[in-house]
Structures are given as structure tokens and as C-alpha cells.
Amino acid sequence: MVRRGGRPGRQAEYEAGLPTQAGGLLEPSRWPAYEKDDLERLPIEPDLEKNLRRLEAIFGHDPDFATRRFRIGGRVAAAALFLEGMVERPLLTENLLKPLVQYRPEPGARLTPAFLAESVITMPVQRKVADLHAVCDHVLDGCVVLLVDGEREGLALKAVGYEKRSPEEPMTEAVVRGPREGFIESLATSVTLLRRRLKTPNLVLENLVLGRVAHTQVVITYLRGLAAPELVGEVKKRLARIDVDGVLESNYIEELIRDHPLSPFPQVIVTERPDRVAAHLLDGRVAILMENTPFALVVPGEFVAYMQSPEDYYHHTVLGIFIRLLRWGAFAISLLLPSIYVAVTTFHQEMIPTRLLLNIVGAREGVPLPAVVEALVMEVAFEILREAGVRLPRAVGQAVSIVGALVIGEAAVTAGVVSPLMVIIVALTGIASFLTPSFDLAIAIRILRFPMMLLAASLGLFGVVTGILAILIHLAGLRSFGVPYLAGLTPFHPQDWKDVIVRLPMWMMRRRPRELAKENRERMAPDLKPHPPGGRGRRGAD
Amino acid sequence: MAGKVSISAYQAMWYQVGIVLATAILFVPAIVAADARQDAWLSLVPAYLFGSLQVYVATRLAQRFPGETVVQYAPRVAGRVPGKLIAFVYVFYFFFVGYFVQQEFAALMASGYMPLTPPVVFMLVLAGLAAYAAYGGLEVICRVNTLVLSVALAALVIVFLLVVKDIKIWRFLPVLENGPEPVVLGALPPGGWFGETAVILMLYPFIADKEKAVRAGLLAVFLLFLAMELVVVSSLGLEGPLEAARFLFPTFNVVRRIRLEALPILERQDAVFMMIWVAAMMVKLTTFFFAAVLGLAQWAGARDHRTLILPAAAVMTALAVQAWKNIPELFAFSSEVFPLTIIFVNFFCTVLVLALAVARGIAGSPAGRGGERG
């Protein structure tokens, strides 16, 4: 869409104002696209009217483009250019127009932008602009650009004020206990949410603009002294590679910076919780925030990070231990339960206790399908229901879930199409998959469940273990930004295990994860275990 | 960001434990019990000593040439043609153990779990997994091994705890009924199996903390000794020496014999044990297969071993299919021929190379040519 290098002779087109043809004004869709290089070659002229004519040629048709002409102190012509809806009008009137109009300049004094910015205008100044590209850029960014007749420079003034949502509780990562605010689409607000949690000058925010057309603000953030410089360098290198027309959601970035693009497993942590990002930064990771989406990216994302929920740390450690164990169990169930059921009922009936076996046989008696087909049909039906649940308008959601439950659960069993046990299996599998805190990991497991069922149907438990091994080998070969994907599980670092299968008390997790923070690994002072007053340490020590 | 491949000495140790345990557990109890009867548990002691000696010799040899594998330095030590010959013996040995594992595995599956499936299916699946892991390289194999072995050892201990109440002490009596000879004779096969830890000859260049290698190797053999004692004691104590010697896979029979009135769900769970053992066998096969492919590439002077993976897997599977006609033949082979074959390579060849190297004063440079991509 955007060509590199301008076209010669374009200047004349901008001079002439709105493009015309024989029959009158040319259709806006037929105007040639404005190129950055062309605009950069057009400086701001001392003649204000000429500048405004050129800008109208660019923005002329846009209803939200506003040009406010006025005279400074009633004498010098000036104009404020901005986009309606992107700027805060009261701010503009009070701090720009009013002071300028009321200002009485000394006769004959030059009104340079520098002078105005220092002595007259009470608005924060973004920077000086000298060419039309800079003017357009800042106007589109929500600045007010002030042009003064007779000057070769203009001023871009900060006045951003557009409609935005206030921070709400994140929908995808709800917690029982913990902060209730999540990132929003406005980058400035999101950055503030993060700043409020890490009040240190070592929180580095590096700015970046991505997207040839969309010009999306992206911020790389990390804690100086904690994040490995090589990691930060690698993140920057990968982001710099991105050259697309638009970056509309953080997945655009994620897909372009992953280590293994075709692996179903997530390699970048996605979250809309500022507390989670802060916790990850404290571990030595690097976060990528961008405007227009509440979802931030955190790298590197190794496997165990997807099994940790921020809430694990907001509850009592006993619950933390229990929940983690439950979660790993549910993870295994959501991947393996249907395939193990298929394998055991098809190949290894001797493993089932006799009573249960009789029940199963009784229940399956009228079912016309082999176990694997039954399982596949039910799983697909469940996936359909789940996907429908996401897309449905809220008003009809209830109705569909009732129909789904009745049809899939009750009627299918009564009709003898599936066995009741299979309904239990599928329901348990589906619910267990929601225990995985990361939606991305849950997706990978959801998809891998199907090949696992086919393997189980063809080779029994041996097929299941073949599938597990293939997944394991795949995982062992993955890396996320230089960190082995199975870091925390293997290579074996006993220190790190405190936060993997269980979540031990805070005072026991003294060090940061081994693979992330190579240096500066101490997280807290030693010996923080609280004691009742009086008996410090072991009884009778003194 | 993929740097030089390196593993730690303790990863290598887990590795040595994993590869020996995977198959030793299947055959060794029956083989030892056949000779040593109720003293089989004693046989493991000389086997342990012999195993320690083997791993010590192999690690010392490897330390002499820290940056190279045995295939690379054998020609320098023994002269070009004999050296290449010795190197080929090693390479073929790795392949040999590889397809032996495949056959053992197919025998286990065909006899115990899926008698109607043609054995070649199991060999192909296992070879496919091994090839996939070999593409990933040594680090991948190591990580998988650590996880698999943790689960496998845990399973072994749990099984032991479940059967310990049924172990009868009189099944071990009388001690040394026929004098010490049967004990020593029975020590030969497990000693051979312990000697498989000599695969360190191929892995040594990739170990990062090389100074710990000897200790880690000796520790590996000790852990193996403990694990094997667990297996032998439980199968002897549960089945008695005669029965243990008659069964093809006494260990699996131990799992079948778990009897718990309170928790019948834990009975007859040998298929779960089989699942875990499939993983262990896969790791073993992958290790030897990887060593074989790497060795073959170095032997032939190929630049990248990866291109050899698929053809080598095919050849290995073909060898496995033709090698033994049926399970009794395989079983006889593994008790009478296999231990001696691998002792010949692991011990005699290694001693030979070491002796030649010492006699001729040849050693690798300390820095070596390490850091081959694995």
C-alpha cells in the first residue's frame, strides 16, 4: 500500500490544493496515496495560507479535521490544527486559544514558536515540527499543531483526550482475591497501571512504532538489572524485523516473534493483568505492551509459566499447593482422559475393576458406535457447543446452553446413541481444560486431544504413551527466547521446583527462576519465616 | 540463540541410569535367577563391582580425549586401519544394542499386551520416536530422559511398596546353597548390562562439567545397583527363584501380582507400568541410536549426522526384524550371547584403546575439538 521513496512532481499536486479533474472535484478514493517521503520534502512555509491549503489537500474531506484560525493578540494570523474527538476541547480553549488571543505582543516582536511555548502557551509541548509529514503525524496522534504566519516551524502540543474505557476487571483472568483492574486499550493508561506497581527508575519503557500504515505505539518494558541484556536485545531485534501494514492486536506481534511458529504450544505469555506483568518483570522477563488492545505480551514464556496463575500467590500457601496439584491433574485429564477411556475399554479391559467393567458393558450395550467414534463425536459436539457459546449473543446464550445440555446430555443417552459414561468423560474433560490458567495452553491441549484419541483407538495404551512421548520430545526441543521450554521441570533445579508442581510459602522461594535471572537471583532477605513473638527460631535455642 | 550443545555431568548420570535400567529390568531378574537361584540378589554385588570398573575405565579413557568421541580418536590411537576397525565395532555395537532393544520391546508387547498386532508395528513406532528425538539432539534426549526416568523410578518404588507385604523371607533361603560359583556366574549378565554405561564414550565431549564425570558415572552404577536390587528382591521374594527364572518378564509379573483387598483398583495395573516402560525403552533406544548415528557420521567423515537419521532408523529396524525368529530365541540370546558381546565392546575394546593410548602416550588436547552439534 505504501511505497518507499516519493514520486517526483508530487509537490505541484499539493500546491494546487484539492485534486480536481475536468468534471469538478476528484473522488477521494481516486486521490493518489500520500507518501511519507513526499511529505517530508515539503517544509513549513512562512506563508500560513499556503500551508493550510496544502494540509487541506491532504485532510480536506475528513469531517473530523478541524482548522481553527485566529489572530495572536488580534494581529498575527495563526491556526490550530487538530482532529475532532482526539483532543480535549476545554484544554485547547483554556490553555491555547485564550492565552494567545489575549496576549498583547510588543509591536514588531517576532513570535517564534520557542518564545510562544515559553511565555504564552500553558499547554505541554510535544516538540517542534518543521515539515508537513511531522504535522500530519502529530495531528493523527492526537496533538494540536500550532502554525504561526511568518514562521518556518510549528508547535505540536499535547492535548490527547479521546473516549476510552476505564480499567475494569479482566474478563479472561478473573480472580477471587487480587487487584480488579486490567489493562485497557489506551497505552498511556496501561503504562500507568504498570508504573503504579513498580515504582523504580529501573523500570525501563522503550518506545517503538509498528505498522507501516497503522503506526501503532508499542512499548518494550523490563527491569534494568534483572532482565538479561541479551534477552532485551533479542526482543528488540525480533520486533525491529516486523514490517507489516498494521498491528491490530498483540497476536500480530506474537505470531511474528515466536521461536517455533508452527508449534501448537504458546511461547509468549499473554495477559491483561498488570499485576501479572509486574510479577513477571520481577522474575527478569520482558513485557511488550501496545495500544488498542488490553493484552500485553511477556517473554520468554516457558511451559510452567502457563500453569501459574497470579491468584496462586494471593491465597494461603496451603491452597496454593492444593490448587497447583489439582491443576496439573486437570491438565492430565484434559489431555488424556478420553484417550485412556478409549484405550482401556477397547484393549485393556482387565485393568477395570470387575464391578465397574460390568457397569460399563451394561451401559454400552445398546450403543451402536465403537468407543473411539463415540468419543470423537461427543468431543466434536462439545467443541461446537463451546465455540457457539463464545459467539452467541448474550440474550440467546441461555437458551442454547439449555438445549445443548439437554440434547447432548440427556437425549443422546436416552436415544442410546452414546453411553452415559462417555457423557461424563467428555464433560469432565471439557471442564478440566478450564482449570489451565492460560487459554493458549488450553487450546493446544484441546487440539492435541484428537490425535491422542486416534492413537488410543489404534494402539491402545501403547498408542497413548507414544503420543505423550512425541509431545514430550516436541516440548523438549522448543525454546522461547533462548530459554528451554521445559525449564523448571528439566534440567533439574531443585530450587525452581518450589514454584512448579506446588506453590510453597513466599519465604521459601528466595530465588528467582534459574533460567531467567542468571545473576541477581536473590528475591528476598534470608530467614523471613515469621515466628510468634518471643520464641525466635527453635525452642530452647537460647 | 542455539549455542553449543552441552549437558551437565548429572544429566549424563541420569542418562546412564535410564538406559541400563530400561531393559535390564525386563530380562535380568530371570537370567540371574536361572543361574544363582535364591542368591540372585547376591549376584548383583559382583556385578556392581564389575560395572563400576567398566564405567571407570570408560570415563578415564574419555577424559584422555575430552573433546572427541571414541570413534574420532580410535584411528589415532591404534593406527588408521585397525583404529577404523575398532571404531566400527563401537558404531556397530550401538546399532546392535539399538535393534536388540527394538526386538526386546516388540517381544514384551507381543507376549504380554497386544498379541494380535504384528511386532514390526511396535518396532516402527519406537524407531520413529527415536528418530524424532535424535533430530532434536542430545539436549532434547536428556530432558526427556530426566522426566521419564523420574516417573519410572517412582513407579518402581511404588510397586515395591505395594508388594513388600507379600515378600516371604524363606524364599531367599538357604543362602549360598551351592557355593559361590553360581553367584559369580549369575553376575555376568547384570555386569554386562551395567557396562552399557560405557556409552559415556560418545557423550563425554558434550558434558560441560567434565571433572565430575567419574563421580557421576560411579554414582550411576550405584543407583542402578539399588534399583536392580529392588527388582530382583521383589521378584524373588514374591515368586521364588524357580518361578522367577521361568517367567519371561518377572518384573511385569510382580506388578500383576499386586494384591490389595482395600484398593482393588490398584490391582492388574501392569498396563500402566508397561506405559512407563515404553517411555524408558524409547529413551534407551534413542540414546544408542543417537550414539550410533553420530558415530557413523564421524566414522564416515560426514559433516552432519542429521541426514543419516532416517536411513539409519530404517536399517536398524530391518536388522531388528531379521535378527531373531521368536521370543525364546531372543531370550536365549540375551542370557547367553548378549552379555558377553557387550562386555567385549564395553570392557575389552575400551581397555584395549586405553592401554594403547597410554602405551603410545597419545592424548587429546585439553580443549579438544569439542562442541560438535549434537
Chai-1 contact restraints between the chains, C-beta under 6 A:
chainA,res_idxA,chainB,res_idxB,connection_type,confidence,min_distance_angstrom,max_distance_angstrom,comment,restraint_id
A,H348,B,A271,contact,1.0,0.0,6.0,A-B,restraint_1
A,E350,B,R268,contact,1.0,0.0,6.0,A-B,restraint_2
A,M351,B,R268,contact,1.0,0.0,6.0,A-B,restraint_3
A,M351,B,A271,contact,1.0,0.0,6.0,A-B,restraint_4
A,P353,B,P264,contact,1.0,0.0,6.0,A-B,restraint_5
A,P353,B,I265,contact,1.0,0.0,6.0,A-B,restraint_6
A,L461,B,A271,contact,1.0,0.0,6.0,A-B,restraint_7
A,L461,B,M275,contact,1.0,0.0,6.0,A-B,restraint_8
A,V465,B,M275,contact,1.0,0.0,6.0,A-B,restraint_9
A,V465,B,V278,contact,1.0,0.0,6.0,A-B,restraint_10
A,T466,B,V125,contact,1.0,0.0,6.0,A-B,restraint_11
A,L469,B,L129,contact,1.0,0.0,6.0,A-B,restraint_12
A,L469,B,A279,contact,1.0,0.0,6.0,A-B,restraint_13
A,L469,B,M282,contact,1.0,0.0,6.0,A-B,restraint_14
A,L472,B,V144,contact,1.0,0.0,6.0,A-B,restraint_15
A,I473,B,Y132,contact,1.0,0.0,6.0,A-B,restraint_16
A,I473,B,A133,contact,1.0,0.0,6.0,A-B,restraint_17
A,I473,B,V144,contact,1.0,0.0,6.0,A-B,restraint_18
A,A476,B,V140,contact,1.0,0.0,6.0,A-B,restraint_19
A,A476,B,R143,contact,1.0,0.0,6.0,A-B,restraint_20
A,A476,B,V144,contact,1.0,0.0,6.0,A-B,restraint_21
A,G477,B,G136,contact,1.0,0.0,6.0,A-B,restraint_22
A,G477,B,V140,contact,1.0,0.0,6.0,A-B,restraint_23
A,G482,B,M1,contact,1.0,0.0,6.0,A-B,restraint_24
A,L486,B,R143,contact,1.0,0.0,6.0,A-B,restraint_25
A,T490,B,R143,contact,1.0,0.0,6.0,A-B,restraint_26
A,T490,B,T146,contact,1.0,0.0,6.0,A-B,restraint_27
A,T490,B,L147,contact,1.0,0.0,6.0,A-B,restraint_28
